[in-house]
Structures are given as structure tokens and as C-alpha cells.
Amino acid sequence: MMNRSLLPTLLLLLLIFSASDELMGRTAEARVCKSQSHHFHGTCLSNHNCAVVCRTEGFSGGDCVGFRRRCFCTRHC
């Protein structure tokens, strides 16, 4: 059985942790904008190669997308 002085301490800690989450707010994930690469030519078979080309275009990365496997560059909006 719990000690009587331990229970209020645990409840206080629980209250502090739940309140700190509300005060700090929820972290919103950044939106990601996509644009088809202007310098990548041909079928996109490697996400890494696509990302490297996109970085030379000033984007943060890139992925091969869709049935036709085109290179789309990504950046935070």
C-alpha cells in the first residue's frame, strides 16, 4: 500500500507534466511543398539521386513519385 505522503506527490507530478504539455502547445508538423525537378532527366529510379539533383536546385530533398517515376523536389512551405 502506498504511503499517504507519496500519493499527493505523485498526483502533483502528474499535474505538472500534463500542464507543461498544454503550455508548450502541440508541435505542428511543417507542410512539405513539392515541385517537379527541372534538371533531373529520365526515369527516376533512385530517391538518393533525385534528392542530390534537387539540392543543386536549392530544395531540401527529393523523391521519386508516381507510376511514371518522376523526380519531385521537396522543401518546407
ChimeraX commands (.cxc) that place a marker at each C-alpha (Angstrom):
marker #1 position 0.00,0.00,0.00 radius 0.5
marker #1 position 1.25,3.50,-0.82 radius 0.5
marker #1 position 2.42,5.86,1.82 radius 0.5
marker #1 position -0.07,8.76,2.35 radius 0.5
marker #1 position 2.57,11.41,1.62 radius 0.5
marker #1 position 3.65,9.70,-1.61 radius 0.5
marker #1 position 0.23,9.83,-3.29 radius 0.5
marker #1 position -0.13,13.65,-3.28 radius 0.5
marker #1 position 3.44,13.97,-4.58 radius 0.5
marker #1 position 2.71,11.64,-7.49 radius 0.5
marker #1 position -0.52,13.48,-8.29 radius 0.5
marker #1 position 1.32,16.80,-8.25 radius 0.5
marker #1 position 3.97,15.47,-10.65 radius 0.5
marker #1 position 1.28,14.15,-12.96 radius 0.5
marker #1 position -0.44,17.53,-12.93 radius 0.5
marker #1 position 2.82,19.37,-13.69 radius 0.5
marker #1 position 3.67,17.10,-16.63 radius 0.5
marker #1 position 0.21,17.34,-18.16 radius 0.5
marker #1 position 0.12,21.13,-17.72 radius 0.5
marker #1 position 3.57,21.61,-19.26 radius 0.5
marker #1 position 2.39,19.85,-22.41 radius 0.5
marker #1 position -0.56,22.24,-22.71 radius 0.5
marker #1 position 1.54,25.34,-22.02 radius 0.5
marker #1 position 4.13,24.43,-24.63 radius 0.5
marker #1 position 1.43,23.67,-27.17 radius 0.5
marker #1 position 1.30,20.93,-29.68 radius 0.5
marker #1 position 4.12,20.83,-32.18 radius 0.5
marker #1 position 2.70,21.25,-35.65 radius 0.5
marker #1 position 4.45,19.42,-38.42 radius 0.5
marker #1 position 5.71,21.62,-41.21 radius 0.5
marker #1 position 3.99,21.34,-44.54 radius 0.5
marker #1 position 6.05,19.99,-47.41 radius 0.5
marker #1 position 5.78,21.54,-50.86 radius 0.5
marker #1 position 6.68,19.51,-53.94 radius 0.5
marker #1 position 7.77,20.66,-57.37 radius 0.5
marker #1 position 8.91,18.57,-60.32 radius 0.5
marker #1 position 12.66,18.80,-60.89 radius 0.5
marker #1 position 13.81,20.86,-63.86 radius 0.5
marker #1 position 17.27,19.26,-64.06 radius 0.5
marker #1 position 16.50,15.57,-63.48 radius 0.5
marker #1 position 16.06,13.77,-66.81 radius 0.5
marker #1 position 14.76,10.28,-67.43 radius 0.5
marker #1 position 13.00,7.77,-65.22 radius 0.5
marker #1 position 13.61,8.29,-61.51 radius 0.5
marker #1 position 14.87,5.01,-60.05 radius 0.5
marker #1 position 16.80,6.27,-57.02 radius 0.5
marker #1 position 15.44,8.60,-54.33 radius 0.5
marker #1 position 19.03,9.44,-53.39 radius 0.5
marker #1 position 19.94,10.61,-56.92 radius 0.5
marker #1 position 16.73,12.63,-57.10 radius 0.5
marker #1 position 17.48,14.29,-53.75 radius 0.5
marker #1 position 21.04,15.20,-54.84 radius 0.5
marker #1 position 19.79,16.86,-58.02 radius 0.5
marker #1 position 17.07,18.68,-56.09 radius 0.5
marker #1 position 19.62,20.03,-53.61 radius 0.5
marker #1 position 21.56,21.56,-56.52 radius 0.5
marker #1 position 18.30,23.30,-57.48 radius 0.5
marker #1 position 18.00,24.80,-53.99 radius 0.5
marker #1 position 15.49,22.37,-52.49 radius 0.5
marker #1 position 15.92,20.41,-49.26 radius 0.5
marker #1 position 15.47,16.99,-50.88 radius 0.5
marker #1 position 13.51,14.96,-53.40 radius 0.5
marker #1 position 11.69,11.69,-54.06 radius 0.5
marker #1 position 10.69,9.53,-57.00 radius 0.5
marker #1 position 6.91,9.81,-57.30 radius 0.5
marker #1 position 4.10,8.18,-59.22 radius 0.5
marker #1 position 3.63,5.47,-61.79 radius 0.5
marker #1 position 5.78,7.34,-64.32 radius 0.5
marker #1 position 8.55,7.69,-61.67 radius 0.5
marker #1 position 9.29,11.41,-61.92 radius 0.5
marker #1 position 11.66,13.26,-59.61 radius 0.5
marker #1 position 9.82,15.72,-57.37 radius 0.5
marker #1 position 11.81,18.13,-55.23 radius 0.5
marker #1 position 10.67,18.93,-51.69 radius 0.5
marker #1 position 11.01,21.90,-49.36 radius 0.5
marker #1 position 9.25,23.18,-46.25 radius 0.5
marker #1 position 6.47,25.66,-47.07 radius 0.5
marker link #1:1,2 radius 0.2
marker link #1:2,3 radius 0.2
marker link #1:3,4 radius 0.2
marker link #1:4,5 radius 0.2
marker link #1:5,6 radius 0.2
marker link #1:6,7 radius 0.2
marker link #1:7,8 radius 0.2
marker link #1:8,9 radius 0.2
marker link #1:9,10 radius 0.2
marker link #1:10,11 radius 0.2
marker link #1:11,12 radius 0.2
marker link #1:12,13 radius 0.2
marker link #1:13,14 radius 0.2
marker link #1:14,15 radius 0.2
marker link #1:15,16 radius 0.2
marker link #1:16,17 radius 0.2
marker link #1:17,18 radius 0.2
marker link #1:18,19 radius 0.2
marker link #1:19,20 radius 0.2
marker link #1:20,21 radius 0.2
marker link #1:21,22 radius 0.2
marker link #1:22,23 radius 0.2
marker link #1:23,24 radius 0.2
marker link #1:24,25 radius 0.2
marker link #1:25,26 radius 0.2
marker link #1:26,27 radius 0.2
marker link #1:27,28 radius 0.2
marker link #1:28,29 radius 0.2
marker link #1:29,30 radius 0.2
marker link #1:30,31 radius 0.2
marker link #1:31,32 radius 0.2
marker link #1:32,33 radius 0.2
marker link #1:33,34 radius 0.2
marker link #1:34,35 radius 0.2
marker link #1:35,36 radius 0.2
marker link #1:36,37 radius 0.2
marker link #1:37,38 radius 0.2
marker link #1:38,39 radius 0.2
marker link #1:39,40 radius 0.2
marker link #1:40,41 radius 0.2
marker link #1:41,42 radius 0.2
marker link #1:42,43 radius 0.2
marker link #1:43,44 radius 0.2
marker link #1:44,45 radius 0.2
marker link #1:45,46 radius 0.2
marker link #1:46,47 radius 0.2
marker link #1:47,48 radius 0.2
marker link #1:48,49 radius 0.2
marker link #1:49,50 radius 0.2
marker link #1:50,51 radius 0.2
marker link #1:51,52 radius 0.2
marker link #1:52,53 radius 0.2
marker link #1:53,54 radius 0.2
marker link #1:54,55 radius 0.2
marker link #1:55,56 radius 0.2
marker link #1:56,57 radius 0.2
marker link #1:57,58 radius 0.2
marker link #1:58,59 radius 0.2
marker link #1:59,60 radius 0.2
marker link #1:60,61 radius 0.2
marker link #1:61,62 radius 0.2
marker link #1:62,63 radius 0.2
marker link #1:63,64 radius 0.2
marker link #1:64,65 radius 0.2
marker link #1:65,66 radius 0.2
marker link #1:66,67 radius 0.2
marker link #1:67,68 radius 0.2
marker link #1:68,69 radius 0.2
marker link #1:69,70 radius 0.2
marker link #1:70,71 radius 0.2
marker link #1:71,72 radius 0.2
marker link #1:72,73 radius 0.2
marker link #1:73,74 radius 0.2
marker link #1:74,75 radius 0.2
marker link #1:75,76 radius 0.2
marker link #1:76,77 radius 0.2
view
